[in-house]
């Protein structure tokens, strides 16, 4: 399995996901600004991976601060974190990781600055290892919903590349395979960034898990032909009522799944829950450059002067979500109750 990100001596190394599947290239981030740029430009993407990268980036930022006293150190670190927090607005794991690192900083304000920097690196590594363990636990719960012989549809990439390792939605697939189940995956290409075509298909092929790539507008066709048994996707933020923010196009898939009586599951860690938001209406939706829509592999595919929209995410209302798989168990409606209960276990 590919190593999405690692923290080496003074460097956060991550696979450049914009270059896959044709090239396997690693990028070395030496500053918190480098990490922020990698998140912004989608060199690294996927809510859990963004959280891990942010934590490691904050450790890099801390190491760059020359202050000897705590107050001056914290002021500079908080400023760095504010800038990092602007990288991408929808994935709540970015804010979650920043808040966790700042909380640790405040809790250890009695330490000399040199020791505090080391403590922040330890916390970043703890977040990294926790993410892998979380995904494996989530996969264990999720695979119980998958039957032997199932064909699983997924949208975007919620695999090892979107996390520190193993994956959320693809973690469920991997756990099913590890349990001896014979499954195959239909992967939506996921326009306009093609995470399904470039990343999900690549991951599954590397792991010898049967996968067939389809375009986003083929879902209904295969559902109507009864060639899809279950849908499993990831999430970038989940509101208290179970509304789910995920890659643009997810809502369309969920509506079609409901129409055809196909279970629609969301796999996401507790850190992706945002119980401060009552519903998906409150989740900010990132607007990315229209250039990513009117071009393909840097070649223009639309006439010059044609405008394009590019919301990077959409909201799937909770009524279309059969269950939400977390590392603490499986939440079912009513989500206002079940998600709160699972979050209380974390």
N, C-alpha and C positions, 0 to 999 in steps of 0.2 A: 504494500500500500504506500502511496506517495506521502512524503513528509511535507505537509503544507507550510509549516513555519517552525523555526527553531531559534533559540536564543544562544548565540555563541559568545565568545569573548568580545564584548563591546559592539556586537553586530546582531541585528535581527534579520535572519535570512528567510526569505519566503519564495515560493515558486511563483513565477510571473504567469498568472492565469490568463492574461491577454494574449500570450504566445502559444498556448495550448490549442489544439493537439499537435501542431506541426513541429514545435520546438519545446524542449524542456529546459527552461532558462531560470536561474535563480537570481534574485535581486537582494543585495546587501544594503539594509537600511542602517545608517550610522547615527542618525539623529531622530528626535521625535518628529521633526518636520518631514523627514524622509518617510516615516511611517504614515503620517497624515496624508502625504501625497499618494502613497501606495493604496491607501483606503479610498481616497477620492477618485483615483483613476482606475480602480478595480483591478489593480495588480493582485490584491487580495480582496475577497468578497465572501459573502455569507455571514449572517449575523454572529454566530459563535466565533468564527475566525476573526472577524473584525474586533470582537471583544478581547480575544487573546492578543492580537496585534497591538491594540491600544494599551493594554497593560504592559507589554514589553516595551512599547514606545515610551511610556511614561517613565519606566526604569532608565531608558537611555536619556530622556530629558533630565531626570534627577541627577544622573552622573555628570551632566554638562554644567550644572550649577556650581558656582564657586563660593557661594555664601558659606560662612562658618557658623552662623547662628540660625536657630530654627525659624524665627519669624521671617527673616529675609529669604531663607530657603523655601518656605511654604508659599510666600508671595509669588516667587518666580515660578514655582511648580504649578500653582493654581492658574497662572497666566498661560502657561504652556498647555494645560489641560483644557482651558477655555477655547483655545485655538484648535486643538485636536478634536474637540466636540463638535466642531462645525463641518467636519469632513463629509459625513453623510447623515441625514436627519431621521430616516425611517427606522433603521435597525436599532432597537433599544439596547442591545448588548454593548454598544459603544458607550452610551451614558452609564450603563451598569458597571462596566469595567473602570471607567474614570471615577465614579463615585466610590467604588470599592478601594481603589488605590489611594484616593484622598482620605478616606476613612482610616485606612491603615497608617497613613502619614500622621494624622491627628492623634491617633491612639498611641503613637510612639514618639511624641514630641519631646520626651525626656532623653532620647538617645542622642549621642553626638551625630553630626550630619553624616559622617563617613559610615557609621553603623546603620543609620536610617536609609541611606542609599542601598546598602546591602539587603536590608529588610524589604525594601520595595522590589528588588530583584527576586527575592524569595517568594514574594506574593505573586509576582507575574508568573513565575514557574508553577506555583500552586494552581493558579487559574488554568494554565496550560494542561497540567496533569488532570485536574478536575474535569475539564472539558472532555477529554478522552474517556474517562471513567463514566461520566454522565451519559455520553452517547452509547456506550456499551450497555449500560443499564436500560436506557430508553429502547434500544434495539431488542433487548430481552422482553420487555413488555409488549412492544409493537409486533414482534413476530408471532405472538399468540393470536393476532388478528388475521394472519395470513395462512391460507390453507395450502396444502401440497397441490401443486399443479396450477396455482394462480398466475394470472398475468396482471402485473402491477403497472399502472400508469403513473408517471411522475412528471412534474413540471419544474423547469429551472434546474439548478444543481444544489442539492442539500446532502452532499456526500462528504468524504474526507477532505475535499478541497474547500468546503464551506465551513470547516471546523478545524480543531487541532488534530483530528483523526477519527476514523470510523464513519462519522456522519450521522445525520438525524434521519431524514427520510430514507436515504440509502443505507443508513445504519440498520434500519428495520429490514431492508432487503438482505443485507449481509448476515444479519442474525438469523433470518429465515433459512438462508443457504447453510449457515453453520449448524442449524438444527436439523439438517438433512432434507429440507424441503426442496422440491423441484419447482423453481419459479423462473419466470422471465419478465423482462421489463420493456415496456414501451416508453420511450423518452421523447417528450415534446422538444422540438428544436429550441423553443423559447426565444423568439424574436423580441427586440432587435439585437441583443448582445449574444445570442446563440449559446447560452450556458448549457442547454441540454445537448446540443449537437457537439459542442467543443469539449465540454467538461464531463457531463454525466456519462455520455457514450464512451468517452475515453477511460474514465474510472472503471466502469463496469467491464469494458473489454480487457483492461489490465488485470482485473480480478477473475476473468473467465466466467463472468455471469452473463447469461444470454440477454442481449439487448437488441431492440430494433428501434431505429430512429424514425420519427414521424414529424410532419410539420404540424404547427399548432392548430391549423384548421382541419386536421384529420380526426380529431378526438371523437366528435359526434358520430362520424362514420363507423369507427371501430366499436364504439359503445353500442350503436344500433345493431351491429352484427354480433353482439354479445362476445366480443373478443377481449374485453377488459373486465376483470373481476373486482378490482379494488383500485382506488386512487390513494397515493401517499405523497404528501408534499411537506416542505418545511415551512418556516415562518420567520419573519423579521421582527414582528411585534404582535402580541395578542392582548386585546383589551379585556377588562374584567368580565364582560358579558360573553366572551368567546369569539368576538369578531376578530378576524385574522388578516393581518397585512402580509402579503407575500408578493412574489414577482408578478408583474403585470401579466394578465392572462389567466391567473389562478381562479378568479371569480367566474370566468366563462367556463372553465373546466368543472367547477363545483356545481354550477347550474345544470350543466349537461349530465353530470353524474346523478343529481337528484332526479332528473327527468327519466333516467334509465334504471333507477333503483340500485345504483352502485355505491357502496360505502365510500365516503370521502374522509380520510384521516389526515390529521396534521401532526407532525412529529417535531417537537421543539422543547428545549430545556426550560426549566423554571425561570432562568435568567431572561428569557424572551418574553415572559409575562410582564405586562405593565398594568397592574391592578389600580394604578392611580387614574387610569382613563376608563370612563364608564362604557364607552363604545368605540367602534372603529371610526366613527365620525371625528374623533379627536386625534387620530393618528396622523402626523404630518406625512405627506406624500412627496417624495423627492422627484423633482423635475430635472431630467438630464438633457443634455444637448440634443437638439433636433438632428444634428449631423449624424448621430448614431442610427437614426431612422432612415435618412435619405442616402446613406452610403452602406456598402457591404464590402468588407475587406479593403476599405479606403477607396473603393470605386463607387462613384455616384450612380444610384439606381432610379432616381427621380429627376424630372426636369429641373433645371436651374430656376430658382425663384418660387418653387412650390414650398409652401409652409408645411411643417410637420409637428405633431405633438409627441411628447415622450415622457409621460408619467412612468416612473420606474417600477411602481408597485400599485396594486389595487387592494380593495378591502372585500373579503368574503364574509358576508353576514353569518352569524353563528347558526342560523336555521339550516344552513347547507352543510354544516360540519357534523359528521357522525360521532367523532370522538377526537380528543386531543391527547397525544401520547407524550408523556414526560418521563424524566428519570425517577419520579416519585410515584408513578402509576398512570392510569388512564382516566382522563376526565370525560364525563358525559354530561349532557344537559340535565338540569340547568347549570350552565357554566359559572354563573355568579357564585354558586355554592361550591361546586366541585373544584374549580381552579383555586379558590381561596383556601379550601381544605388542603389541597396538594401543596400549595405555596407555604402553608404553615408547617409542613413536614420538612421543608428544605433547611 
